[in-house]
């Protein structure tokens, strides 16, 4: 059984080491292979490499192929005779894993080790292998007692050897920046001769990753780093300054396009930028992460401090600073502009962020007079926001049955008010939330279960009414079908689903629902009106079908006639061709006459 470490699982083709022939997926058997205990021995690779644990290491990480590992080792034959020892040299050996620098196959064992671990590996003799200082002995296997002193992770960023990163010092978090994020970095770039060609200010340089800086390699490397991480990066010419090279500046000499860069790099920090709406129209840059993982939801009351300003820095509004009392508003109640409302719903307690809002989620295309300044039409606005605190409603799993019923009724009533105000999208969200509170629950008593069922049905029907207003007809069908699964004779569900089917032009299904509704209530005025509309659509559909079939049959009748004409034309052409052959056989005089006539026709044109 093969045992892979977590680091081996992430190992890929790193700087010249090819793993494409491996038959097993990385990490495939991790779960089935329990950790070795001290004194236990196990075969760990297809080459029959045996590993016996001598001393436990620390932590859970292991090196990967491509990493630079520093090891002490003693090599011996099975008879106990030693042929090489780093301890005799007085210093450990640094090797690049995956290149079998000590012995063929031994690296497969080293990548299973943890820092400080000591293990004994037994390798069968390999005529093509070999070890520094070893005398060949075809009848003997070899043993290596290895201590993993440390290792430096090495990453081939682009998998082509163009950008190699060696981690000199690990960061202090697991988060890595992405394209929209703003980073602060310190760096020094040198050529192979040690000449410095670029250097950041002492406090670091700040930029957005998507905008790039220095060379094309830098953003690629930064996206693999964590806060506080330091790395040494080797950048080949195509990822450095490209074909143009770098011109002379006030502080540095020009750099040739063929130059390889050696960059000492530190990711000092970064500010995550969140695309709140998914279309880059509301962007939130986090300045302070905040506490915990909880965030407000729709209906939550939030306490904030914020300053609103234009892109040129003009402040038009300040809230929550007077007398030290924060400003309160309810999420999704349109008490602030939509972009700020949506951004606030993503914030943690104590979080500080800068929110950039495009006009579509701000003040629109009209001029807006605010507390401290006038906002010009179609302005992008910026808010500096601190989430002081929020009151989050209980989740359904945190409530007992009666609390769920009360919460559902409250949300439903909120939805009704929003519906009357023609805020259909917000109303639909309220109805959806209300239905979640009273979803199927085995803990409901019979009395409460009936009440919950009635609330569910009511919320689904109201949500369907919102979806009709929003022209989301497939959602209407889905919601009404859920109602009809519970109450097969619910006229509202049949009526609204029939309306949706008409809009989707599924007239047969609409007809079925309308007729069923009329069977239940023959005098229902709304259903009767819908039946008239349906009949008009059916009549129009029948006319189109009749015309379509008429054209189809007309073409079918014409095809035999056309085929007959083609046969006549083909026969005529064939007769003329035979006549032409006869004329050619009669001699050249007529051919010449015909050619003369052709020339006359051409000339006349």
C-alpha positions in Angstrom: 0.0 0.0 0.0 1.3 3.4 -1.0 1.3 6.2 1.6 1.3 9.8 0.5 1.7 12.8 2.7 -0.4 15.9 2.3 2.4 17.7 0.6 3.0 14.8 -1.8 -0.7 15.0 -2.7 -0.2 18.6 -4.0 3.0 17.7 -5.9 2.8 18.1 -9.6 5.3 18.6 -12.4 7.7 20.9 -10.6 10.7 22.2 -12.4 11.8 19.2 -14.3 10.2 16.5 -12.3 7.6 14.5 -14.2 4.8 12.8 -12.3 2.6 12.1 -15.4 3.4 8.3 -15.3 2.0 7.9 -11.8 -1.0 5.5 -11.8 -2.5 6.8 -8.6 -4.2 10.1 -8.0 -2.4 12.3 -5.5 -3.7 11.5 -2.0 -5.7 8.6 -3.3 -4.9 6.3 -0.4 -4.3 8.7 2.4 -7.4 7.7 4.3 -6.8 4.0 4.0 -3.2 4.1 5.4 -3.0 4.9 9.1 0.1 6.8 10.4 3.1 4.7 11.3 3.9 4.1 14.9 7.5 4.2 16.2 9.1 0.8 15.4 6.5 -0.1 12.8 7.6 -0.9 9.2 5.6 -0.7 6.0 6.1 -0.9 2.2 5.3 2.6 0.9 5.9 2.6 -2.9 5.7 0.5 -6.0 9.5 0.1 -5.9 9.1 -2.0 -2.7 10.6 0.8 -0.6 10.2 0.0 3.1 9.8 2.6 5.8 10.4 2.0 9.5 9.6 4.9 11.9 12.4 5.6 14.4 11.2 9.0 15.8 8.0 10.9 15.3 8.2 14.3 13.7 6.2 17.4 14.5 3.3 19.1 12.8 1.3 17.6 9.9 3.0 19.1 6.8 5.4 17.2 4.6 7.6 18.2 1.7 6.7 17.7 -1.9 8.6 16.9 -5.1 10.4 20.0 -6.2 11.0 21.3 -2.6 14.5 21.7 -1.3 15.0 19.4 1.7 17.8 19.5 4.2 18.5 16.0 5.6 21.0 14.0 7.7 21.4 10.4 6.6 23.4 7.3 7.1 23.7 4.8 4.3 24.5 1.1 5.1 24.2 -2.4 3.6 22.1 -5.0 5.3 25.2 -6.5 6.9 25.6 -3.2 8.9 28.6 -1.8 7.0 28.2 2.0 6.5 29.2 3.4 3.1 28.2 7.1 3.7 27.2 9.4 6.6 26.4 13.1 6.6 27.0 13.1 10.3 30.6 12.2 9.7 30.9 15.3 7.5 29.5 17.4 10.3 26.7 19.1 8.3 23.4 18.0 6.7 22.9 17.7 2.9 20.4 19.9 1.0 18.7 18.1 -2.0 16.0 18.8 -4.5 13.3 16.3 -4.0 12.3 14.4 -7.1 15.8 14.1 -8.5 17.0 11.1 -6.5 20.2 12.8 -5.5 20.9 10.3 -2.7 19.5 7.1 -4.1 16.9 6.1 -6.6 13.5 5.8 -5.0 14.5 7.3 -1.6 12.7 10.6 -2.3 9.5 8.7 -2.4 10.1 8.0 1.3 11.3 11.5 2.2 8.1 13.1 1.0 6.2 11.1 3.7 8.2 12.6 6.5 7.5 15.5 8.8 9.9 18.0 10.2 12.3 16.4 12.8 11.2 12.9 11.9 13.8 10.1 11.7 13.0 7.0 9.6 14.9 4.0 8.3 14.3 3.1 4.6 15.2 -0.1 3.0 15.8 -0.1 -0.8 16.3 -3.2 -2.9 19.5 -3.1 -5.0 19.1 -1.3 -8.3 21.8 -1.7 -11.0 20.8 1.6 -12.6 20.7 3.4 -9.3 23.5 4.2 -6.9 24.5 6.3 -4.0 27.4 8.7 -3.5 30.2 6.7 -1.8 28.5 3.4 -2.2 30.4 0.3 -3.5 28.2 -1.9 -5.8 27.0 -5.1 -4.2 24.4 -6.8 -6.4 23.5 -9.2 -3.7 22.6 -6.6 -1.1 19.8 -4.2 -0.4 20.6 -0.8 1.2 19.3 1.0 4.3 19.2 4.7 4.9 18.4 6.2 8.2 17.2 9.7 7.3 16.4 12.7 9.5 14.4 15.5 7.9 15.9 18.6 9.4 13.8 21.1 7.4 12.7 21.9 3.9 12.0 25.0 1.7 8.8 24.7 -0.4 9.6 25.4 -4.1 6.8 26.1 -6.5 6.9 26.2 -10.3 4.2 28.9 -10.7 3.4 28.4 -14.4 4.5 24.8 -14.6 7.0 25.6 -17.3 10.1 26.6 -15.3 9.4 30.3 -16.1 8.7 31.4 -12.5 10.2 29.5 -9.6 9.3 30.5 -6.0 11.3 29.4 -3.0 9.5 30.1 0.3 12.0 31.6 2.8 9.5 32.4 5.5 5.9 31.3 5.8 3.1 33.7 6.3 0.8 33.9 9.3 -2.6 33.1 7.6 -4.0 30.7 5.0 -5.6 33.4 2.9 -4.2 34.4 -0.5 -5.0 37.5 -2.5 -6.8 37.4 -5.8 -7.1 39.7 -8.8 -9.4 42.4 -7.3 -7.4 42.7 -4.0 -5.1 45.5 -3.0 -1.7 44.4 -1.8 1.3 46.0 0.0 4.6 44.4 -1.0 8.3 44.9 -0.4 10.7 43.7 -3.1 14.2 44.0 -4.5 14.9 42.8 -8.1 18.4 41.9 -9.2 20.1 40.5 -12.2 22.4 37.4 -12.2 25.4 39.6 -11.4 23.7 41.1 -8.3 23.0 44.5 -10.0 19.7 45.9 -8.5 17.3 47.0 -11.1 14.2 47.8 -9.0 13.3 48.2 -5.4 10.1 49.1 -3.5 10.0 52.0 -0.9 11.0 51.0 2.6 7.4 50.9 3.7 6.3 48.8 0.8 4.4 49.5 -2.5 0.6 49.3 -2.7 -1.3 48.3 -5.8 -4.2 46.2 -7.0 -3.2 42.8 -8.3 -5.3 43.1 -11.4 -3.4 46.3 -12.4 0.0 44.6 -12.1 3.3 46.1 -11.2 7.1 45.7 -12.1 6.7 42.7 -14.4 4.1 40.1 -15.4 5.4 37.6 -13.0 4.7 39.6 -9.9 0.9 39.2 -9.8 1.2 35.5 -10.5 3.5 35.0 -7.6 1.6 37.1 -5.2 -1.6 35.1 -5.7 0.3 32.0 -4.3 1.5 33.9 -1.2 0.0 34.5 2.3 0.2 37.6 4.6 3.8 38.0 5.9 5.3 35.4 3.5 8.8 36.0 2.2 10.1 34.3 -0.9 13.0 34.3 -3.4 11.7 34.2 -7.0 13.6 33.4 -10.2 11.9 34.9 -13.2 12.9 33.9 -16.8 12.9 36.6 -19.5 9.4 36.0 -20.9 7.8 36.7 -17.5 10.2 39.5 -16.7 10.3 42.6 -19.0 9.5 40.8 -22.2 10.7 41.8 -25.6 10.9 45.5 -24.8 13.1 45.1 -21.7 13.1 48.0 -19.2 14.4 51.4 -20.1 16.8 53.5 -18.0 15.2 55.4 -15.0 16.6 58.0 -12.6 17.7 55.4 -10.2 18.4 52.2 -12.3 20.1 51.2 -15.5 18.2 49.7 -18.5 17.5 45.9 -18.4 17.9 43.8 -21.5 14.9 41.7 -22.7 17.0 38.5 -22.2 17.6 39.2 -18.5 16.6 36.8 -15.8 15.3 38.4 -12.6 16.1 37.4 -9.1 13.4 39.0 -6.8 13.4 39.0 -3.0 9.7 39.4 -2.3 7.5 40.0 0.8 3.7 40.2 0.9 3.3 42.6 3.8 -0.5 42.6 3.8 -3.5 42.8 1.5 -7.0 44.1 1.6 -9.6 41.8 0.1 -11.9 43.3 -2.4 -15.3 41.6 -2.6 -17.6 41.9 -5.7 -20.9 42.2 -3.7 -23.3 42.1 -6.7 -21.2 39.9 -9.0 -21.1 42.5 -11.7 -18.4 44.9 -10.2 -21.1 47.5 -9.6 -20.7 47.3 -5.8 -17.1 46.6 -4.6 -16.1 46.2 -1.0 -12.5 46.6 0.1 -12.0 45.3 3.6 -9.7 47.4 5.8 -10.4 45.5 9.1 -11.7 41.9 9.0 -14.1 42.1 11.9 -15.0 39.4 14.4 -16.3 35.8 14.0 -18.2 34.5 11.0 -21.7 35.9 11.6 -23.2 38.4 9.3 -26.6 40.2 9.2 -29.4 39.0 7.0 -32.5 40.6 5.5 -34.5 42.1 8.3 -31.5 42.5 10.7 -31.1 45.8 12.4 -27.5 47.1 11.9 -25.6 49.8 13.8 -23.1 51.5 11.6 -20.9 54.6 11.2 -20.3 55.7 7.6 -19.1 58.6 5.5 -20.4 59.0 2.0 -18.3 60.8 -0.6 -17.9 61.4 -4.3 -14.8 60.1 -6.2 -13.1 63.5 -5.9 -13.4 63.3 -2.1 -16.4 65.6 -1.6 -18.3 64.4 1.5 -22.1 64.4 1.0 -23.2 62.5 4.1 -22.0 61.4 7.6 -24.0 59.1 9.8 -23.4 57.6 13.3 -20.8 60.1 14.6 -23.1 62.5 16.4 -22.9 62.1 20.2 -21.1 58.8 19.6 -24.4 57.0 18.8 -24.2 54.8 15.7 -26.8 55.0 12.9 -29.3 52.2 12.7 -31.2 50.8 9.7 -32.8 47.5 8.7 -31.3 45.4 6.0 -33.4 45.1 2.8 -35.8 47.8 3.9 -34.4 50.4 1.4 -33.6 52.8 4.2 -30.2 53.4 2.5 -29.1 53.2 -1.1 -29.2 49.6 -2.5 -25.4 49.2 -2.8 -24.8 50.2 0.8 -27.6 47.9 1.9 -26.2 44.9 0.1 -22.6 45.6 1.3 -23.7 45.9 4.9 -25.3 42.5 4.7 -21.8 41.0 4.0 -20.0 42.6 6.9 -19.0 41.2 10.3 -19.2 42.9 13.6 -16.2 45.4 13.9 -15.5 45.2 10.2 -14.3 48.4 8.5 -14.6 48.6 4.7 -14.6 51.0 1.8 -17.6 50.4 -0.5 -17.5 51.7 -4.1 -21.0 51.9 -5.6 -21.9 52.5 -9.3 -24.9 54.6 -10.1 -27.2 51.6 -10.7 -27.0 50.7 -7.0 -26.4 54.3 -5.8 -28.4 57.4 -6.7 -29.1 56.5 -10.3 -29.0 58.9 -13.3 -30.6 61.9 -11.5 -29.1 64.6 -9.4 -29.6 64.0 -5.6 -29.4 66.6 -2.9 -27.9 65.2 0.3 -27.1 66.4 3.8 -23.7 68.0 3.0 -23.5 68.2 -0.8 -25.4 67.6 -4.1 -24.6 64.4 -5.9 -24.4 64.9 -9.7 -26.4 62.6 -11.9 -24.8 59.2 -12.7 -22.2 59.5 -10.0 -20.1 56.7 -8.5 -20.1 57.1 -4.7 -17.8 55.8 -2.0 -18.7 54.9 1.5 -16.3 54.3 4.4 -18.3 52.0 6.7 -17.8 50.5 10.1 -20.2 47.8 11.3 -20.5 48.6 15.0 -23.0 45.8 15.7 -26.1 44.1 14.4 -29.1 42.2 15.8 -29.4 39.0 13.8 -32.7 37.1 13.9 -32.6 33.6 15.1 -32.2 30.9 12.5 -35.0 28.3 12.2 -32.9 25.6 13.9 -32.5 27.9 16.9 -36.3 28.2 17.4 -39.0 26.1 18.9 -42.3 25.4 17.0 -44.2 28.4 18.3 -41.3 30.8 17.6 -41.1 29.5 14.0 -44.8 30.1 13.5 -44.5 33.6 14.9 -41.4 34.4 12.8 -43.1 33.1 9.6 -46.2 35.2 10.2 -44.1 38.3 10.8 -42.1 37.7 7.6 -45.3 37.1 5.6 -46.8 40.3 6.8 -43.5 42.2 5.9 -43.9 40.6 2.4 -47.5 41.7 2.1 -46.5 45.3 2.8 -43.7 45.2 0.3 -46.0 43.7 -2.3 -48.5 46.5 -1.8 -45.6 48.9 -2.3 -44.8 47.1 -5.6 -41.4 46.0 -4.3 -41.9 42.5 -5.6 -38.4 41.2 -5.5 -38.1 42.1 -1.8 -41.5 40.7 -1.1 -40.6 37.4 -2.7 -37.5 37.2 -0.4 -39.8 37.7 2.6 -42.2 35.0 1.6 -39.3 32.6 0.9 -37.9 33.3 4.3 -41.3 32.8 5.9 -41.7 29.4 4.2 -38.3 28.4 5.5 -39.4 28.9 9.1 -42.3 26.5 8.7 -40.7 23.9 6.4 -41.6 20.3 7.2 -40.7 19.7 10.8 -41.2 16.4 12.6 -41.3 18.2 15.9 -44.5 20.1 15.0 -47.6 18.9 16.9 -50.7 18.1 14.8 -52.2 21.5 15.6 -49.0 23.4 14.8 -48.3 21.2 11.8 -51.7 22.3 10.2 -50.9 25.9 10.9 -47.4 25.5 9.4 -48.9 23.8 6.3 -51.3 26.7 5.9 -48.5 29.2 6.2 -46.3 27.4 3.7 -49.1 27.2 1.1 -49.9 30.9 1.6 -46.3 32.0 1.3 -45.7 29.9 -1.9 -48.8 31.4 -3.5 -47.8 34.9 -2.6 -44.3 34.3 -3.8 -45.8 33.0 -7.1 -47.8 36.2 -7.4 -44.5 38.2 -7.0 -42.9 36.0 -9.7 -45.8 36.7 -12.1 -45.1 40.4 -11.6 -41.4 39.8 -12.2 -42.1 37.7 -15.3 -40.3 34.7 -13.8 -42.9 32.2 -15.1 -40.9 29.0 -14.5 -40.6 30.0 -10.8 -44.4 30.4 -10.8 -44.9 26.9 -12.2 -42.5 25.5 -9.6 -44.1 27.2 -6.6 -47.7 26.4 -7.7 -46.8 22.8 -8.3 -45.5 22.6 -4.7 -48.9 23.9 -3.5 -50.8 21.4 -5.7 -48.7 18.6 -4.3 -50.3 19.3 -1.0 -53.7 20.7 -2.0 -54.6 19.4 -5.5 -57.8 21.5 -5.7 -56.3 24.8 -4.7 -57.9 27.2 -7.3 -55.3 30.0 -6.8 -52.4 27.6 -7.5 -54.2 26.3 -10.6 -55.1 29.8 -11.8 -51.5 31.2 -11.3 -49.9 28.2 -12.9 -52.2 28.4 -15.9 -51.3 32.1 -16.2 -47.6 31.1 -16.3 -48.2 28.3 -18.8 -50.0 30.8 -21.1 -47.0 33.1 -20.9 -44.7 30.2 -21.6 -47.0 29.2 -24.5 -47.6 25.8 -23.1 -51.3 26.0 -24.0 -52.2 22.3 -23.4 -51.0 22.4 -19.8 -52.7 25.8 -19.3 -56.0 24.4 -20.7 -55.7 21.4 -18.3 -55.3 23.7 -15.2 -58.1 26.1 -16.3 -60.6 23.3 -16.9 -59.7 21.8 -13.5 -60.2 25.1 -11.8 -63.6 25.6 -13.5 -64.6 22.1 -12.4 -64.0 23.2 -8.8 -65.6 26.7 -9.2 -67.5 27.2 -12.4 -68.4 30.8 -11.6 -64.8 32.0 -10.8 -64.6 35.3 -12.8 -60.8 35.4 -13.0 -60.6 31.9 -14.3 -63.3 32.5 -16.9 -61.4 35.6 -18.2 -58.3 33.5 -18.4 -60.2 30.9 -20.4 -61.1 33.6 -22.9 -57.5 34.6 -23.2 -56.5 31.0 -23.6 -59.0 30.4 -26.4 -57.7 33.4 -28.3 -54.2 32.1 -28.0 -55.4 28.6 -29.1 -57.2 30.1 -32.1 -54.1 32.0 -33.2 -52.0 28.9 -32.7 -54.5 26.9 -34.8 -54.3 29.5 -37.6 -50.6 29.3 -37.6 -50.6 25.5 -37.6 -53.1 25.5 -40.5 -51.0 27.9 -42.5 -47.9 25.8 -41.8 -49.5 22.6 -42.8 -51.1 24.2 -45.9 -47.6 25.3 -47.0 -46.2 21.9 -46.2 -48.9 20.1 -48.3 -48.5 22.6 -51.1 -44.8 21.9 -51.3 -45.5 18.1 -51.2 -47.9 18.5 -54.2 -45.5 20.6 -56.1 -42.6 18.2 -55.6 -43.9 15.5 -58.1 -44.6 18.2 -60.7 -41.1 19.7 -60.2 -39.6 16.2 -60.5 -41.5 15.6 -63.8 -40.3 19.0 -65.2 -36.7 18.1 -64.2 -37.0 14.8 -66.1 -38.3 16.6 -69.2 -35.4 19.2 -69.0 -32.9 16.4 -68.4 -34.3 14.4 -71.4 -34.2 17.5 -73.6 -30.6 18.3 -72.6 -29.6 14.7 -73.3 -31.2 14.8 -76.8 -29.4 18.1 -77.6 -26.1 16.6 -76.5 -26.6 13.6 -78.8 -27.5 15.9 -81.6 -24.3 17.9 -81.0 -22.2 14.8 -81.2 -23.9 13.9 -84.5 -23.0 17.4 -85.8 -19.4 17.1 -84.7 -19.1 13.7 -86.5 -20.4 15.3 -89.8 -17.2 17.4 -90.1 -15.5 20.6 -89.0 -17.3 23.1 -91.2 -20.4 23.3 -88.9 -18.2 23.4 -85.8 -16.4 26.4 -87.2 -19.7 28.1 -88.0 -21.0 27.6 -84.4 -17.7 29.0 -83.0 -18.1 32.0 -85.1 -21.6 32.6 -83.9 -20.3 32.3 -80.2 -17.8 35.0 -80.9 -20.4 37.3 -82.3 -22.5 37.0 -79.2 -19.5 37.8 -77.0 -18.6 40.8 -79.0 -22.2 42.2 -78.9 -21.9 42.3 -75.1 
